[in-house]
């Protein structure tokens, strides 16, 4: 994957040089960057020759003089410019393997790239690190890294990842510990496989490495309707509640909060979300840990800005996954106290993936249409979270676009960019008062 420009910062060197989206950086001082790390290092000098290929196909070499470490102001379509390191595992719970045929090719790519873990917070298993990669990690001391552990039982991890190299996870974590590289870890919990006593062992082993283990996110296994092999089962409300108590007991024994159940467990068990102080700097937001608390607290902070009444009647619709629906209910209840304002909160059931998939980030455009077309006359000024849209695009996972939704529903669609804040929604109301 070449170094394709995605966007340019205003008033930057790149803007002055008239570099445009879709232009390609071929080399810097004659050296082709393999990833964003190379690019940052190669552009840190005061003088450089930038070889670029314009979107039109024309090529040129630009001589640049700048301050040391001054950024050029370029963001790229991908943080990796060469081949993304593939996943060599065949995890029993792999979501990629639970997809139907015929989707976009990129959805079937299994990445396990240490660079994406460092740069974008994606999870890696540490099963594909060769000597050269380890030397680069050691030299750059890159961290934090995000590591999928699942279990520290060597035999069980080999079985779960279906990879004979997967059993050395504790050894690899100790190596990162020696390097003083911070690590956020993840456990995809599968009832009857790595929960219960196995989870107790995993938590204890990770706590032993607490000098560099920053957090442990525990998320429930996701099962789609396309799964055809294995006997994975979903969490029940009772099992979700038991998991929460198990983690509370572990943290209490440890003396501080290291392990965090995802928000989905609290919704499933019908438990209140922990207070802000529980989450210890919110290091696992992208894994669905603590976003509910941030959203609820943010609304408390900003709701005083809301008017008591709108001058004219105004309505809008919020469409979101079933997990977020339960989180947003008390917020929309407060909004509907405003005179002349009507907010409809619609939980979107995933016909595409199946009833077990309840997170907003997996809602497809077809799911939106299936749920909203029957109530089209009651749907207006639609708000959706940005996690439904593929990054740098206006498309859902099934390639239906925001414009397609607007056309079919005959209403405007506003994408809320900050999933953890209600500020955009409040501004939306104020601007229409």
C-alpha positions, -999 to 999 in steps of 0.1 A, spaced: 0 0 0 17 32 -11 19 64 10 -13 81 -4 -21 115 10 -55 117 27 -56 153 39 -35 184 44 -34 206 74 -42 243 68 -13 267 68 12 238 66 43 233 45 23 207 25 -4 233 17 22 258 6 37 231 -17 2 225 -31 2 188 -21 -32 174 -26 -53 144 -14 -45 113 -35 -10 125 -42 16 98 -34 49 102 -15 73 79 -34 105 86 -14 122 110 10 159 116 3 158 87 -20 145 63 6 109 48 4 92 50 37 76 17 48 52 32 73 43 63 93 72 57 117 97 59 88 80 90 74 82 108 108 119 99 111 128 108 75 110 142 76 126 153 109 157 168 93 160 205 83 165 198 46 150 170 25 141 160 -10 105 149 -13 97 127 -44 60 129 -50 37 115 -76 7 138 -82 -28 123 -86 -25 133 -123 4 109 -127 31 136 -129 62 132 -107 85 158 -92 112 161 -65 107 190 -42 136 204 -21 123 215 13 140 236 40 123 238 74 129 239 111 141 206 127 112 184 136 87 207 119 59 186 105 49 188 69 12 187 77 3 155 58 -20 127 69 -22 95 50 -49 70 41 -30 43 60 -3 43 86 14 14 68 28 19 33 41 -16 26 23 -48 33 3 -49 65 15 -78 86 -12 -105 84 -26 -125 112 -14 -161 112 -39 -173 138 -73 -189 132 -90 -179 165 -121 -198 174 -139 -165 179 -125 -146 149 -151 -121 136 -136 -120 101 -144 -157 98 -180 -150 107 -187 -128 77 -207 -138 46 -192 -140 12 -194 -111 -13 -185 -82 10 -157 -57 3 -123 -74 0 -108 -53 28 -132 -67 53 -116 -101 50 -81 -89 58 -68 -101 91 -41 -78 103 -17 -84 132 7 -55 127 27 -41 156 29 -7 138 -9 -4 137 -10 -14 174 14 15 183 0 41 159 -38 33 159 -44 11 190 -53 -20 172 -48 -53 190 -20 -78 181 -13 -113 194 26 -112 194 26 -145 175 43 -132 143 72 -112 156 105 -122 140 140 -112 150 140 -81 127 107 -68 141 117 -74 177 149 -54 171 129 -25 157 105 -25 186 135 -26 210 153 2 192 122 25 190 108 15 224 74 20 209 45 20 232 19 16 244 11 -15 225 -23 -32 226 -21 -70 230 -48 -96 227 -40 -121 254 -73 -140 259 -56 -165 282 -22 -170 298 -27 -208 298 -2 -219 271 -22 -250 260 -55 -232 260 -41 -202 241 -27 -225 214 -62 -241 212 -81 -208 211 -58 -192 185 -52 -225 166 -15 -216 164 13 -237 179 33 -204 184 6 -188 206 16 -204 239 45 -181 247 23 -150 255 37 -146 291 72 -149 277 65 -121 252 49 -99 278 79 -103 300 101 -93 271 81 -61 267 82 -56 305 120 -57 304 120 -31 277 97 -10 299 71 -8 271 36 -1 284 9 -26 273 -29 -25 272 -43 -60 271 -75 -75 259 -94 -107 267 -122 -118 244 -142 -139 269 -159 -170 257 -183 -187 281 -171 -222 290 -137 -217 274 -115 -190 290 -138 -177 317 -142 -188 354 -110 -202 369 -91 -197 336 -99 -160 338 -88 -159 374 -54 -174 363 -51 -150 334 -58 -119 356 -33 -131 382 -6 -137 356 -11 -102 341 -11 -86 375 23 -101 382 35 -80 352 18 -49 365 48 -26 361 40 -24 324 5 -38 321 -16 -6 320 -51 -22 317 -70 -54 310 -102 -50 289 -126 -78 290 -151 -80 262 -178 -106 254 -174 -128 223 -194 -117 193 -213 -143 174 -229 -135 140 -256 -155 122 -230 -166 97 -210 -187 121 -211 -223 109 -184 -240 131 -177 -245 168 -200 -242 197 -195 -207 210 -223 -193 232 -232 -158 241 -233 -143 276 -265 -144 295 -275 -116 320 -266 -139 349 -231 -147 335 -225 -110 327 -233 -102 363 -210 -129 376 -182 -116 354 -186 -81 368 -184 -94 404 -154 -116 395 -135 -85 382 -145 -64 412 -131 -91 435 -98 -92 415 -94 -54 415 -101 -52 452 -76 -79 461 -50 -61 438 -56 -28 455 -63 -8 424 -83 -11 392 -65 -30 365 -92 -50 348 -123 -35 332 -154 -52 318 -167 -36 287 -199 -15 288 -218 -43 271 -215 -65 303 -232 -38 324 -260 -33 299 -265 -71 296 -266 -75 334 -287 -44 338 -262 -29 362 -253 7 367 -221 18 351 -192 24 375 -183 60 384 -156 80 365 -129 72 391 -133 34 384 -118 36 349 -82 48 356 -76 72 327 -99 54 303 -72 36 284 -95 12 266 -123 35 252 -119 20 217 -127 -14 231 -160 -2 246 -147 3 281 -160 34 299 -175 52 269 -210 50 285 -197 68 317 -179 95 297 -211 101 276 -234 103 307 -210 126 326 -205 148 296 -242 153 293 -244 163 330 -216 189 323 -232 204 292 -269 201 297 -271 235 314 -265 251 279 -298 237 267 -327 261 264 -359 254 283 -379 260 252 -375 262 214 -391 290 196 -404 266 169 -412 229 170 -382 208 161 -377 170 159 -348 148 152 -341 110 153 -311 92 169 -304 58 154 -279 37 173 -270 1 183 -289 -16 210 -261 -12 236 -259 25 230 -297 28 230 -298 18 267 -271 43 275 -288 71 257 -323 66 271 -318 88 302 -303 115 280 -331 116 254 -356 116 283 -340 148 295 -340 163 260 -377 156 256 -384 179 286 -376 209 264 -407 225 251 -412 222 213 -384 196 210 -391 159 202 -363 134 201 -369 98 189 -343 73 200 -344 42 177 -325 10 186 -313 -6 154 -315 -43 152 -289 -59 130 -306 -81 105 -273 -82 86 -252 -98 114 -279 -113 135 -295 -106 169 -263 -112 189 -245 -82 174 -257 -51 193 -228 -25 190 -232 6 169 -199 1 151 -213 -29 132 -246 -14 121 -248 -15 83 -266 8 59 -291 -20 52 -297 -23 89 -306 14 91 -330 11 61 -346 -21 74 -354 -4 107 -362 31 96 -380 27 63 -412 13 80 -413 45 102 -400 68 74 -428 93 80 -417 97 116 -380 99 109 -365 134 105 -331 150 109 -313 117 115 -283 116 138 -259 86 137 -225 80 155 -194 82 133 -185 46 144 -210 34 118 -190 50 90 -158 36 76 -129 60 83 -121 85 56 -153 76 38 -191 83 39 -199 46 35 -212 20 59 -197 -15 61 -219 -27 33 -209 2 10 -243 20 13 -235 57 17 -248 84 39 -262 100 7 -281 67 -1 -297 68 34 -307 105 30 -323 97 -4 -342 66 8 -354 82 40 -359 116 25 -343 134 54 -309 149 63 -283 127 81 -258 142 106 -228 122 116 -218 128 152 -180 126 152 -172 124 189 -188 93 202 -180 101 239 -195 136 239 -229 151 237 -216 186 228 -223 181 190 -259 170 197 -264 199 221 -250 224 195 -273 208 169 -303 216 192 -292 251 200 -286 259 163 -322 249 155 -339 266 184 
